[in-house]
Amino acid sequence: MSDQSSGPASRQADRASAWSLIRPYWVSEERKTAWGLLVAIVAMDLILVGINARLNTWNRDFYNALEGRKVHDFPQLMLLFSALAFAFVGISVYNRYLRQMLGFRWRQWLTTRYLQEWLGDGTFYRIERDRLTDNPDQRIAVDLASFATTTLSLTLDLLSTLETLVWFSTVLWSTAGALAIEIGGTPFQIPGYMLWAAVVYAIAGSVLTNKVGHPLVSINYQLQRVEADFRFGLIRLRENAEQIAFYDGMRTEASTAQDLFGRIRENWWRVMKYTRRYSFVLNFYGQIAEIFPIAVASPRYFAGLLSFGTLMQIGDAFSSVSESLSWFINNYDTLVQWRATVNRLREFKRVMQQPHLKESVSPATEHGGINLHYVDESRLATHKLTLALPNGETLASVRDIVVEPGSRWLVRGPSGAGKSTLLRALAGLWPFGNGSIDAPVNARMMFVPQQSYLPAGTLKAGLTYPAAATDFSDEECDEALRLCRLEGYIGRLHESQHWWRILSPGEQQRLAVARVLMHKPDYVFLDEATSALDAANETHLYRLLTERLPEGAIVSVTHRQSLANLHQETLDIARAREHVVAYTPPSST
């Protein structure tokens, strides 16, 4: 995979605002539900802060009762604590429940929108074809979930922290009193000195934490990328297990997997190095915070100006204020991961919103590229069509052709001449080159590659793809299977299997032809779609298509001369230069 962490893509993503990712959901069609849940959660947070404030006062009364041995006050204080504790637990549970609900609804909305953008207008194909970004699957499945839940958690925790800070700052200011000091013989009073001590302590810790932990932002960005690359490599290995076993390629695959994992190891050592420094700072900060408020408030206690209960109340209030002011420190690790996730999503969003990015800067499209026009005619035609590579190098020139309904065209040429690229251009997937293509506006077209895609699910779903399985009856499916000599699978339409592993290459190609027979397109484009079949089965399928689709046009890309007598027209394509090597997309067969 290409490294997307640096370069123009990453820099443009960094210039975008995280708010552009957050805002859409809160102004969407779900805004009423979202804001309603948010208000309920914030209200619960306020109640929880109020309970904590009451517990702070209870803390003072409890320790004063212990110090004064006021046995009659003890039962009442314990009952009050029980009531506050039960209320706190109940509200906390439902507060968390509503947070999870809102977080998942946000993730669901984001996932739906990102899937629509990714799959819409062939964006997913352009991203893979032009290698614009790495691991879009991870960004949709993992990063969106992390973004929604973490953003919500950080935001709500920050609001709760601010509420706590305001409340307990008032408590700390009023109970700790002023500190009297003398400088150069002149007495000074520092009102609310405990509050100022908490502020100074938290600021110092935040500055030090940021200085030590800042490199973790870029390191975590890289960690997500290398983890995704390793996982993708293992998935590829699993999906191609049989081919690898035939080649006895286990050692090579093991070496490749180790190389990919080596990148994780190298990055993880960096994570460990900076996390160790960060942990030193965080743990020292936490340990000192245990004793710091008592040490600062003790002079007034020893002077008899504070009761023991008030000293405990001050310590508790200081801890609450310090904890609030230390929000940045306590959430630094989460913020680092959130920042890395935001960067990946911003980059992905930018790529999806500019799906023609590479096309717009390619030398192959500087004169307009290949223009696909939908016309109100019944035939398909090309005009001065030239196919090129993305770098602008000419791949092949295609003579003007007119594909009439019911015609049979054979496309021939040496490997790498651009035969499959011509079909991509006819499908509107290849803009690199010049010339134009006129396609019937209402024509149904079906492109059949050498290895057709089989979705996960039932055999019927694979047979009727891309239509829904419910669009065709079982009888229609059985008839198509029988015609294509797949009788052994009749009766298994509703079995859910990994059919791309169960069916042989020849059976998959016969299934693809059965799919064509069911959909009855006006134009069929076959790209080596029968290469895995013997001559008898290949001839049978071509005659079947001719008989069943008498008005449909068939355009075949093949190297086999035996098919020439099954076609009426021939289109020969030659490489523009012998040294040209055709561009091969990642998913090409």
C-alpha positions, -999 to +999 in steps of 0.1 A: +000+000+000+012+035-007+021+057+022-006+084+025+007+100+057+027+126+039+025+145+007-002+167-008-031+144+002-022+145+038-014+182+038-048+191+023-065+168+048-048+186+076-061+220+064-096+208+067-115+213+099-126+184+122-158+203+125-166+194+088-168+158+100-188+165+132-213+191+120-233+172+093-250+147+117-262+175+140-280+194+112-292+162+094-327+147+093-318+130+127-310+163+144-341+163+166-334+129+181-297+136+183-302+169+202-329+154+224-306+126+235-277+151+240-298+174+261-310+145+283-273+133+287-261+168+297-290+172+321-280+139+338-244+151+339-256+183+358-275+162+383-244+140+388-223+171+394-249+183+419-248+149+437-210+151+438-212+186+453-236+174+480-212+145+487-185+171+492-205+188+519-214+154+533-177+146+534-170+176+557-199+168+580-189+131+582-153+138+592-163+165+616-188+140+632-159+115+635-136+140+650-162+152+675-174+117+682-210+128+674-226+094+675-261+107+671-253+123+637-237+091+623-269+072+613-284+102+596-252+108+576-251+072+565-287+073+553-280+104+534-250+088+518-270+058+508-297+079+491-271+100+473-251+068+463-282+050+449-293+081+429-257+085+416-256+048+405-290+049+388-284+081+369-249+070+359-262+038+344-288+055+322-264+083+314-240+057+299-269+039+282-280+071+264-244+079+255-241+045+238-274+049+220-264+084+207-229+072+198-242+042+178-269+063+160-242+088+150-220+059+137-249+044+118-257+077+101-220+083+092-216+047+079-246+051+057-234+084+042-198+072+037-210+040+020-232+060-003-203+083-012-178+054-016-201+033-037-218+061-056-207+072-090-180+045-091-159+063-065-147+031-049-134+019-083-115+052-090-099+051-055-086+016-062-078+022-098-058+054-091-045+042-057-057+074-040-057+061-005-052+030+016-076+007+033-110+024+028-126-006+044-109+001+077-118+038+076-155+029+071-157-001+095-133+010+123-124+047+120-161+058+118-170+038+149-140+052+168-147+088+156-184+088+166-179+072+201-147+090+209-159+125+198-191+121+218-172+108+248-146+136+248-172+163+242-196+152+270-168+145+294-154+180+287-189+195+294-192+176+326-156+186+335-165+223+330-196+219+352-175+203+379-148+229+376-173+258+381-190+242+411-160+230+430-139+262+422-166+281+442-164+256+470-126+257+471-125+295+470-150+299+498-138+272+522-100+274+519-099+311+527-069+334+521-032+326+527-013+352+546+023+355+536+050+381+543+075+392+516+102+416+527+084+425+559+052+433+540+022+411+547+001+399+517-032+380+515-038+356+486-076+350+484-086+316+472-050+305+471-060+268+469-078+274+436-047+292+422-025+264+434-048+239+415-047+260+383-009+263+384-004+226+391-027+216+362-012+240+337+023+228+345+012+192+341-006+199+308+023+217+292+048+190+302+024+162+290+019+178+256+056+183+251+064+147+260+034+130+243+030+151+211+049+127+188+023+101+196-002+118+172+018+109+140+029+075+155-007+065+161-016+076+126+010+053+112+000+025+136-035+024+122-022+022+086+003-006+092-022-026+112-047-023+084-021-033+058-012-064+078-048-074+082-055-068+045-025-091+036-039-119+058-073-116+042-057-118+008-039-149+019-070-166+032-090-157+000-064-172-022-055-202-001-059-228-029-038-209-054-010-203-029-011-240-019-008-251-056+022-229-060+036-240-027+040-204-019+038-207+019+073-195+025+069-165+003+036-156+020+051-161+054+080-138+045+056-112+031+034-114+063+065-111+084+076-080+065+042-064+070+043-073+107+078-059+108+064-025+101+040-029+130+069-040+152+090-009+142+061+014+148+052-003+181+087+002+195+082+039+188+048+038+205+064+021+235+092+046+237+070+077+238+043+060+259+070+053+285+079+089+287+043+099+288+035+074+315+064+088+337+049+122+335+013+110+341+021+088+371+043+114+388+015+140+382-011+116+397+010+106+427+019+142+437-018+152+433-026+128+462-007+148+488-003+182+472-037+197+484-032+185+520+003+199+521-008+233+507-038+235+531-021+221+562-006+255+575-041+268+581-052+235+597-022+235+621-029+271+629-064+261+640-082+280+613-097+248+597-114+219+612-104+183+602-137+179+582-131+212+564-095+201+556-110+169+540-136+189+522-108+212+508-088+181+497-118+166+480-127+199+463-090+204+452-090+170+437-122+177+418-108+210+405-074+196+397-091+166+379-112+190+359-082+212+350-063+180+341-088+169+315-063+174+288-037+153+306-060+125+315-074+123+280-042+129+261-038+094+249-075+093+237-070+127+220-039+114+202-058+084+188-088+106+180-066+131+161-051+102+141-086+089+133-098+124+123-068+128+099-076+095+082-113+103+078-106+138+065-082+124+039-107+097+029-135+123+027-114+146+006-106+117-018-142+107-021-154+143-028-128+146-056-131+112-073-116+126-105-085+140-089-060+119-108-080+122-140-080+160-138-042+161-136-033+132-159-015+140-191-039+114-207-068+137-202-053+171-208-072+174-241-105+164-226-101+127-221-126+101-234-161+115-234-190+091-229-223+105-244-257+089-238-278+094-270-313+086-280-303+059-304-303+021-304-267+016-314-233+021-297-206+039-316-170+052-311-154+083-327-117+088-331-111+068-299-076+066-285-068+047-253-039+059-231-023+052-198-027+077-169+008+090-176-003+101-211+014+074-231-008+061-259-019+026-255-039+020-287-060+037-314-094+022-320-110+025-354-145+039-355-171+012-350-209+010-348-223-019-327-259-025-339-285-044-319-282-081-326-246-078-340-217-100-328-183-084-325-150-101-318-122-080-303-087-094-309-052-084-302-020-093-283-018-092-246-014-057-233-028-041-264-058-025-246-087-049-252-099-049-216-092-012-214-115-007-243-143-024-224-135-002-194-138+029-216-172+016-230-184+012-194-174+047-185-146+035-161-116+047-181-113+084-190-076+083-201-072+090-238-092+109-264-122+106-285-159+099-277-183+071-272-220+073-280-241+049-259-279+043-261-294+061-232-319+035-222-299+004-231-293-023-205-256-032-206-238-061-188-200-064-186-188-099-178-151-102-168-129-133-168-137-139-132-172-126-122-179-113-088-199-136-065-214-119-034-215-136+000-248-153+006-270-177-012-264-192-047-295-175-059-282-141-048-250-148-068-270-159-098-293-128-098-266-103-089-268-072-092-305-076-089-321-088-057-328-125-053-365-118-049-366-103-084-365-138-100-384-170-093-367-202-083-380-217-115-363-191-136-330-197-118-333-234-122-339-231-159-308-208-163-286-233-144-299-261-165-292-243-198-257-236-187-250-272-177-250-266-140-277-291-132-258-303-101-266-270-083-304-271-089-320-273-056-292-255-038-303-220-046-310-210-010-277-224+005-255-198+019-219-207+011-186-191+000-196-199-036-165-183-051-145-210-033-169-239-040-174-234-077-145-242-101-134-214-125-153-230-153-184-233-132-181-197-122-179-187-158-210-208-167-228-191-138-219-157-151-235-166-185-266-179-167-267-145-150-267-129-184-295-151-196-316-141-167-311-103-170-314-103-208-293-072-215-293-053-247-255-053-248-232-080-235-195-074-232-175-106-225-139-102-215-123-136-217-155-148-200-152-184-212-114-188-210-117-216-184-140-237-205-133-264-229-142-258-266-175-277-265-189-259-235-176-226-248-193-231-281-225-242-263-226-210-242-220-187-272-247-204-292-270-202-262-264-164-259-271-160-296-303-180-294-316-165-262-306-129-270-314-125-307-318-087-304-289-083-280-255-072-292-225-093-281-189-079-279-163-105-270-127-101-261-108-133-266-076-149-278-092-180-292-095-182-329-122-209-326-148-182-317-143-163-349-170-181-368-195-173-340-191-135-346-200-113-376-176-084-371-140-082-360-121-054-343-083-058-342-064-038-317-026-034-318-003-018-293+008+017-302+044+008-293+059-026-285+073-014-251+040-002-237+027-022-208-010-019-201-021-005-168-035-032-145-059-021-117-056-038-083-087-058-089-080-068-125-084-104-137 
